[in-house]
Amino acid sequence: MTQYEEQNTRISRRAWLGSMALPAAGAAIASALMERVEAKTAPAEQSASTSLGARVYDVRAYGAKGDGRALDTAALQKAIDACAADQGGTVLVPAGTFVIGSVELKSNVTLRIAASGKLLGSGDGHQYHAVEAIPLRGDTTLEDGNWALLYAVNAHNITIEGPGTIDGQGAQFHSPVRGTPPPSGLGGNRRPYHFLAYRCENLRIRNLSLVDCAYHSIRIIQGKRVWLDGIYIQNRVNSNNDGFHLISTEHVALSNCIVKSGDDACAMFGSCKNITIANCFFSTRWSVFRFGGGYAENIAISNCVLVEVDGCPIKFQGDPGSRFENISFSNLVLKDVTGPISISIGGRLAPPNEKLPVIARNISFSHIHGTVTTNPVSPLSESSLRVGTRSGEGHSAIVLNCVNDSVLEKISFDDVHLIFGGGGTAEEARLEPAKTFGEYFVLGPIPAYALYARNCRGITLTNTRFEVSSQDLRPAVFLDNVEDVAVHGCGAEGNRDAACLFRFRNVRHALLTAIRALAPCTVFLQVEGENSEAVALDGGDLTRAAKVVTCLDGAKEDAVRTRLLI
């Protein structure tokens, strides 16, 4: 055999042996593939544990129908319970209308409502229950009931997010005829909130629509670290339809919200502190920023628009022993509001034999422009309820009122330009104010059309302008028993038939500079009372005033000094 033939023979044998080995090679390849599959399968099995806290729990998988008729309370609760048991995740409410009663949210759970999804509160009162873990002790912070559509107790890391909707069907909890039960059978303090949280931490509610609640929309009690962002509240179908109601809650960031409520749009009761509110729109029948009781401090409110607000947009009225301190309001635009600011403290009775003064200090109002109406709208637009106005709302004003040994001091106004509706009479100008004003000016008109201050000290007005859109015979500013006053760059519109433009009674240590009468008036400053002293007018344009100063009722001529007035 030649060398060439021998080589070809070897090749043929190799080829033959190779062809004979293909089944074995295939087996080897198959074995390797199986090993790879098994290797991939093992991590997949392990991922079931590593994905804990990040899964999505679709409520339909737990039996929810979402047809707007079937009751889906149990299915939603099962999904939440399963999510919480797996160390958290996201409970998804997909497209559809899911009818529910009371449901508990738990720690580490995100409740996400799809854009076409809706949680619809049942109109049957039997589907709700009191949250027994939330006490009702009868004090002002907890007396408003403990019923809710969604609630959480002692939980953390909870998120409720949209862009879907929660509809409380609040009209079903309002009696159309006084003295008869509402359609749902639940009324009074047994009406459910949209969401009620008690002692929860790290709570987020965002990008969500909340409509037609039976009571307050969002009520948070003793919460810590709360973010409320991008929320739309339309809540005007029942009485006490608050928007946000915070009680002894701290470290709150509220922003980018639109609130159309029937009662307090953003109430802060108890000891609320370290709160920012920004970039929001508010409209309500009563107050927007409402403070009552406890210690409220370190609060900044800015960049908000307030339209159609009856009953005073900004209101403080503390219980005995309350304190309000270090609070600022800035960059607010007002349109058709009444009030617009009321700090009236010390009027509520303390327990017998106890001296519990209220303290309000270091509160500032800056860059506030708008209109104050004498004809509050009733009912508000988009409201199904008819609510009448109070007697004093039409001829209201900024009020700083302090009685019964309480302390009201260091209140400042800077760049506040307001146009008031006017219409005040000479009789109202002579009115002796009641000791306390109560809520919402129920005791009648204010004897000044722009600012009335009594029993306080450390009042500052800088670059302020007060005008009226119709004739008003009340003074623009009335300071009564006030000490330490600084007015700079203040202009006010007067009237020839009014007694004066500014009225000071028992005012001590006041300096007015760069002041202006914006329209003809009889007297710029009327000083009254034998305790008046050290009032100085230094520079300004009072050419429209027929007389600069007049002293009455025991006020001495030397109590007032004037300099460089034109």
C-alpha positions in Angstrom: 0.0 0.0 0.0 1.4 3.3 -1.0 1.8 6.2 1.5 -1.0 8.1 -0.2 -3.4 5.2 0.1 -2.5 4.6 3.7 -3.2 8.2 4.6 -6.6 8.1 2.9 -7.4 4.9 4.7 -6.7 6.6 8.1 -8.9 9.5 7.2 -11.7 7.3 6.2 -11.4 5.4 9.4 -11.5 8.6 11.4 -14.5 9.7 9.5 -16.1 6.4 10.0 -15.4 6.4 13.7 -16.7 10.0 13.9 -19.9 9.0 12.2 -20.3 6.1 14.6 -19.7 8.5 17.6 -22.5 11.0 16.7 -25.1 9.4 19.0 -22.8 9.4 21.9 -21.8 13.0 21.1 -25.5 13.9 20.9 -26.1 12.3 24.3 -23.2 14.3 25.7 -24.5 17.5 24.2 -28.0 16.8 25.5 -26.6 16.1 28.9 -24.7 19.4 28.9 -27.9 21.2 27.8 -29.8 19.6 30.6 -27.1 20.7 33.1 -27.5 24.2 31.8 -31.2 24.1 32.1 -31.0 22.8 35.6 -28.4 25.5 36.4 -30.9 28.1 35.1 -33.8 26.5 36.9 -32.2 26.6 40.3 -31.7 30.4 40.3 -35.4 30.8 39.1 -36.5 28.8 42.1 -34.3 30.9 44.3 -35.8 34.1 42.8 -39.1 33.2 44.4 -37.5 34.2 47.7 -35.3 37.0 46.4 -38.3 38.8 44.9 -40.1 39.1 48.2 -41.2 42.7 48.8 -41.2 43.5 45.0 -44.1 41.4 43.6 -47.4 42.6 42.2 -50.6 41.3 43.6 -53.5 41.8 41.2 -56.8 41.9 43.1 -58.5 40.0 40.4 -56.3 37.0 41.2 -57.8 37.0 44.6 -61.4 37.0 43.4 -62.2 40.7 42.8 -64.8 41.3 40.1 -64.5 45.0 39.5 -67.9 45.2 37.9 -69.3 48.0 40.0 -71.8 45.7 41.7 -70.1 42.8 43.4 -68.6 43.5 46.8 -64.8 43.2 46.5 -63.8 44.0 50.1 -62.7 40.5 50.9 -60.7 40.1 47.7 -58.8 43.4 48.2 -58.1 42.5 51.9 -56.8 39.1 50.8 -54.4 40.7 48.3 -53.2 43.1 50.9 -52.7 40.4 53.5 -50.8 38.2 51.1 -48.6 41.2 50.1 -47.8 42.0 53.7 -47.1 38.4 54.5 -44.5 38.4 51.7 -42.7 41.4 53.2 -44.5 43.9 51.0 -44.9 44.7 47.4 -47.6 46.3 45.2 -51.3 45.5 45.3 -52.7 46.4 41.9 -56.3 47.6 41.4 -56.6 47.3 37.6 -59.2 48.8 35.3 -62.7 48.4 36.6 -64.9 49.6 39.5 -64.3 47.7 42.7 -66.9 48.2 45.4 -65.5 47.9 48.9 -66.2 48.6 52.6 -63.6 49.0 55.3 -60.2 47.7 54.3 -56.9 47.7 56.3 -53.6 48.7 54.7 -50.5 47.1 56.2 -46.8 47.8 56.5 -44.6 47.8 53.3 -47.7 47.7 51.0 -48.1 49.9 48.0 -51.8 50.1 46.9 -51.7 51.2 43.2 -54.9 52.1 41.4 -54.6 52.0 37.6 -55.8 55.0 35.6 -59.1 53.3 34.7 -59.4 51.7 38.1 -61.7 52.9 40.9 -62.3 51.9 44.5 -65.9 52.7 45.1 -67.1 53.0 48.7 -70.2 50.9 49.3 -73.4 52.7 49.9 -74.4 50.1 52.5 -73.3 51.2 56.0 -73.1 47.5 57.1 -69.9 47.2 55.0 -68.0 49.5 57.4 -66.8 49.2 61.0 -65.2 51.3 63.6 -61.4 50.8 63.9 -61.2 49.8 67.6 -57.5 50.3 67.7 -58.0 54.0 67.3 -59.2 55.4 70.6 -61.9 58.0 71.0 -61.1 59.8 74.2 -63.4 62.7 73.8 -60.6 65.3 73.3 -60.5 67.5 70.2 -57.9 65.5 68.4 -59.7 62.2 68.3 -63.4 62.9 68.8 -64.3 62.9 65.1 -64.9 59.2 64.7 -62.8 56.2 63.7 -64.6 54.8 60.7 -62.9 54.6 57.3 -62.9 53.2 53.8 -59.1 52.6 53.9 -57.2 52.7 57.2 -53.9 51.8 58.7 -52.8 51.5 62.4 -49.2 51.4 63.7 -47.9 50.7 60.2 -44.9 51.9 58.2 -43.9 52.2 54.6 -47.4 52.5 53.2 -48.0 54.1 49.8 -51.4 54.8 48.1 -50.9 55.9 44.5 -52.9 56.4 41.3 -53.5 57.7 38.8 -56.9 56.1 39.5 -59.7 57.2 41.8 -61.2 56.5 45.2 -64.9 57.5 45.4 -66.5 57.5 48.8 -70.1 58.0 47.7 -70.5 60.6 50.4 -74.0 61.6 49.5 -75.2 58.2 50.7 -74.2 59.2 54.2 -76.0 62.5 54.2 -79.7 62.7 55.2 -81.7 64.7 52.6 -84.2 65.4 55.4 -83.0 66.5 58.9 -83.9 64.0 61.6 -84.1 61.0 59.2 -81.3 58.5 58.7 -79.2 58.8 55.5 -79.5 56.2 52.7 -76.5 54.3 54.0 -77.7 54.1 57.6 -74.5 55.8 58.8 -74.3 59.4 59.8 -72.6 61.7 62.3 -69.2 60.5 63.5 -69.7 57.1 62.0 -69.2 58.3 58.5 -66.1 56.8 56.9 -63.1 58.8 55.8 -61.4 58.1 52.5 -58.2 57.2 54.4 -57.5 57.1 58.1 -54.0 56.6 59.5 -53.1 56.2 63.2 -49.5 56.3 64.4 -48.1 55.4 61.0 -44.6 56.3 59.7 -43.3 56.8 56.2 -46.6 57.3 54.6 -47.0 58.4 50.9 -50.2 59.3 49.1 -49.6 60.5 45.5 -51.0 61.0 42.0 -54.5 60.1 43.0 -58.1 61.4 42.8 -60.2 61.4 45.9 -63.8 62.3 45.4 -67.1 62.5 47.3 -66.0 61.4 50.8 -68.6 61.0 53.5 -66.4 62.8 56.0 -62.7 64.0 55.9 -60.9 62.8 52.9 -57.4 62.2 54.4 -57.1 62.1 58.2 -53.7 61.4 59.7 -53.3 61.1 63.5 -49.9 61.1 65.2 -48.1 60.3 62.0 -44.4 60.8 61.2 -42.7 61.4 57.8 -45.7 61.9 55.5 -45.6 62.8 51.8 -48.8 64.1 50.1 -48.2 64.9 46.5 -50.2 65.4 43.3 -53.6 64.6 44.9 -56.9 65.9 43.6 -59.7 66.2 46.2 -63.3 67.0 45.2 -65.3 66.8 48.4 -68.5 68.8 48.6 -71.4 66.3 49.1 -71.6 66.2 52.9 -71.0 68.4 56.0 -67.5 68.5 57.5 -66.0 67.6 54.1 -62.4 68.4 55.0 -59.6 67.8 52.6 -56.5 67.1 54.6 -56.9 66.8 58.4 -53.6 66.4 60.3 -53.5 65.7 64.0 -50.3 65.8 66.0 -48.4 64.9 62.9 -44.8 65.9 62.1 -42.4 66.0 59.2 -45.0 66.5 56.5 -44.4 67.6 52.9 -47.7 68.5 51.1 -47.3 69.7 47.5 -48.9 70.0 44.0 -52.4 69.3 45.2 -55.8 70.6 44.0 -58.4 70.7 46.8 -62.0 71.6 46.5 -63.6 70.9 49.8 -66.7 71.7 51.7 -65.0 72.3 55.1 -61.4 72.9 56.2 -59.2 72.3 53.2 -56.0 71.7 55.3 -56.6 71.5 59.1 -53.7 71.1 61.5 -54.8 70.2 65.0 -52.9 69.0 68.0 -49.1 69.3 68.0 -48.3 69.5 64.3 -44.7 70.5 63.5 -42.1 70.6 60.8 -44.6 70.9 57.9 -44.3 72.4 54.4 -47.2 73.1 52.1 -46.4 74.3 48.6 -47.7 74.7 45.0 -51.4 73.9 45.7 -54.8 75.2 44.7 -57.5 75.4 47.4 -61.2 76.3 47.5 -63.6 75.7 50.4 -66.7 76.8 52.3 -64.8 77.3 55.6 -61.1 77.7 56.1 -58.1 76.6 54.1 -55.3 76.6 56.7 -57.0 75.9 60.1 -55.1 75.6 63.3 -56.6 74.5 66.6 -55.2 73.2 69.9 -51.8 71.7 70.8 -48.4 73.1 69.8 -48.1 74.0 66.1 -44.6 75.1 65.1 -42.1 75.2 62.3 -44.6 75.4 59.4 -44.0 77.0 56.0 -46.8 77.5 53.5 -46.0 79.0 50.1 -46.9 79.3 46.4 -50.6 78.6 46.8 -53.8 79.9 45.0 -56.9 80.3 47.1 -60.2 80.9 45.2 -63.7 81.0 46.6 -62.9 80.6 50.3 -65.6 81.5 52.8 -65.1 81.7 56.5 -61.5 82.9 56.5 -58.7 81.2 54.5 -56.1 81.3 57.4 -57.5 80.8 60.9 -56.0 80.2 64.4 -58.1 79.5 67.4 -56.4 77.6 70.1 -57.6 75.7 73.1 -56.3 76.7 76.6 -52.6 76.0 76.8 -52.1 75.9 73.0 -49.0 77.5 71.3 -48.5 78.5 67.7 -44.9 79.6 66.8 -42.6 80.0 63.9 -45.1 79.8 61.0 -44.9 81.6 57.7 -47.3 82.2 54.8 -45.8 83.5 51.6 -46.6 83.9 47.9 -50.3 83.4 48.2 -52.9 84.6 45.6 -56.4 85.2 46.9 -59.6 85.6 44.9 -63.1 86.1 46.4 -62.2 85.1 49.9 -63.6 86.3 53.2 -61.5 87.2 56.2 -58.8 86.7 55.1 -56.7 86.1 58.2 -57.9 85.5 61.8 -55.7 84.8 64.8 -58.2 84.9 67.7 -56.8 83.3 70.9 -57.6 83.1 74.6 -61.4 83.1 74.2 -62.1 79.5 75.1 -62.5 78.6 78.7 -59.8 76.8 80.6 -60.7 74.2 83.3 -61.7 75.7 86.6 -58.9 77.2 88.7 -56.4 76.7 85.9 -54.5 79.5 84.1 -53.7 78.2 80.6 -52.9 81.1 78.3 -52.5 80.6 74.6 -49.3 81.8 72.9 -49.0 82.8 69.2 -45.7 84.4 68.1 -43.4 84.7 65.2 -46.0 84.4 62.5 -45.3 86.1 59.1 -47.5 86.9 56.1 -45.6 88.0 53.0 -46.2 88.5 49.3 -50.0 88.0 49.5 -52.1 89.6 46.8 -55.8 89.3 46.0 -59.5 90.2 46.6 -61.6 89.9 49.7 -65.3 89.7 49.0 -68.3 91.1 50.9 -70.6 88.6 49.1 -69.4 85.1 49.8 -70.7 82.5 47.4 -73.2 80.0 48.8 -73.3 77.3 47.8 -69.9 76.9 46.3 -69.6 75.7 42.7 -69.7 71.9 42.3 -71.4 71.6 45.7 -74.6 69.6 46.3 -75.2 71.2 49.7 -76.7 74.5 50.5 -74.8 76.2 53.4 -75.7 79.7 54.5 -73.2 82.4 55.3 -72.6 83.9 58.8 -73.6 87.4 59.7 -70.0 88.8 59.9 -68.5 87.2 56.9 -69.4 89.9 54.5 -67.7 92.8 56.4 -64.8 90.9 57.8 -61.1 91.8 57.9 -57.7 90.6 59.0 -58.1 90.0 62.8 -55.5 89.7 65.5 -57.3 89.3 68.8 -55.9 88.2 72.1 -57.7 88.0 75.5 -57.5 86.4 78.9 -53.8 86.8 79.6 -52.8 85.0 76.4 -49.9 86.2 74.3 -50.0 87.4 70.7 -46.8 88.9 69.5 -44.3 89.4 66.6 -46.7 89.2 63.8 -45.5 90.7 60.5 -47.1 91.6 57.1 -44.8 92.3 54.1 -45.9 93.0 50.6 -49.6 92.4 51.3 -51.8 94.0 48.7 -55.5 93.4 49.2 -58.7 94.8 47.7 -61.6 94.6 50.0 -65.2 94.6 49.0 -66.2 97.5 51.1 -69.8 98.4 52.2 -69.0 98.9 55.8 -71.2 101.5 57.6 -70.6 104.3 60.1 -72.5 102.3 62.7 -70.2 99.3 62.1 -67.2 101.7 62.5 -68.5 102.7 66.0 -69.1 99.1 67.0 -67.5 98.0 70.2 -66.1 94.5 69.4 -67.1 91.5 71.4 -64.4 90.1 73.7 -64.0 87.2 71.4 -64.9 86.8 67.7 -65.7 83.1 67.8 -65.5 81.1 64.6 -66.2 82.5 61.2 -67.1 86.0 62.4 -70.4 84.8 63.8 -70.6 87.7 66.3 -70.9 90.3 63.5 -68.8 92.7 61.4 -65.3 94.0 62.3 -64.9 97.7 63.0 -62.2 98.1 60.4 -62.2 97.0 56.7 -58.6 95.8 56.5 -56.9 95.1 59.8 -58.2 95.0 63.4 -55.7 94.1 66.2 -56.3 94.0 69.9 -54.1 93.2 73.0 -51.0 92.3 71.1 -47.4 93.6 70.6 -44.7 93.6 68.0 -46.9 94.2 64.9 -45.0 95.1 61.7 -46.5 96.2 58.3 -44.1 96.8 55.5 -45.0 97.6 51.9 -48.7 97.0 52.4 -51.6 98.3 50.4 -55.3 98.2 51.4 -58.0 99.3 49.0 -61.8 99.0 48.7 -63.9 98.3 45.6 -67.0 100.2 47.0 -67.5 102.8 49.7 -66.6 101.8 53.3 -67.0 104.1 56.3 -64.9 102.0 58.6 -61.2 102.8 59.1 -58.7 100.8 57.2 -56.7 99.9 60.3 -57.8 99.8 63.9 -55.2 99.0 66.6 -56.7 98.6 70.1 -54.3 98.3 73.1 -51.3 97.4 71.0 -47.7 98.0 71.8 -44.5 98.1 69.6 -45.8 98.8 66.1 -43.8 99.5 63.0 -45.6 100.6 59.8 -43.5 101.4 56.7 -44.6 102.0 53.2 -48.3 101.4 54.0 -50.9 102.9 51.7 -54.7 102.7 52.5 -57.8 104.0 50.8 -60.0 106.2 52.9 -63.3 108.0 52.5 -64.3 111.6 53.2 -67.4 110.5 55.1 -65.5 108.1 57.4 -64.2 109.4 60.8 -60.6 108.4 60.0 -58.3 106.2 58.0 -56.2 104.8 60.8 -57.6 104.4 64.4 -55.3 103.9 67.4 -56.7 103.3 70.8 -54.3 103.0 73.7 -51.4 102.3 71.3 -47.9 102.6 72.6 -44.5 103.0 70.9 -45.6 103.0 67.3 -43.6 104.3 64.3 -45.2 105.1 61.0 -42.9 105.9 58.1 -43.5 106.4 54.3 -47.2 106.2 54.8 -49.8 107.2 52.2 -53.5 108.1 52.0 -54.6 106.7 48.7 -57.8 108.6 48.5 -59.2 111.7 50.2 -60.1 111.3 53.9 -61.1 113.6 56.7 -58.5 112.5 59.3 -55.5 110.2 58.7 -54.9 109.1 62.3 -57.4 109.2 65.2 -55.7 108.6 68.5 -57.8 107.6 71.5 -57.3 106.7 75.2 -55.2 108.1 78.0 -52.7 105.2 77.7 -51.7 106.2 74.2 -48.0 107.3 74.0 -45.0 107.5 71.8 -46.8 107.4 68.5 -44.6 108.9 65.7 -45.4 109.7 62.1 -42.2 110.3 60.1 -42.4 110.9 56.4 -45.1 110.1 53.9 -47.7 111.6 51.6 -50.8 112.7 53.5 -51.9 115.4 51.1 -55.2 113.7 50.6 -56.0 113.9 54.3 -57.8 117.1 55.4 -56.2 116.6 58.9 -53.3 114.5 59.8 -54.0 113.7 63.5 -56.8 114.1 66.0 -56.8 113.1 69.7 -59.9 112.0 71.5 -61.1 110.3 74.7 -58.2 111.3 76.9 -55.4 111.0 74.4 -52.8 113.7 75.0 -51.6 115.9 72.1 -48.0 115.1 73.0 -48.6 111.4 72.6 -48.2 111.9 68.9 -45.2 113.4 67.0 -45.2 114.2 63.3 -42.2 114.9 61.1 -41.6 115.6 57.4 -45.1 114.8 56.2 -46.4 116.2 52.9 
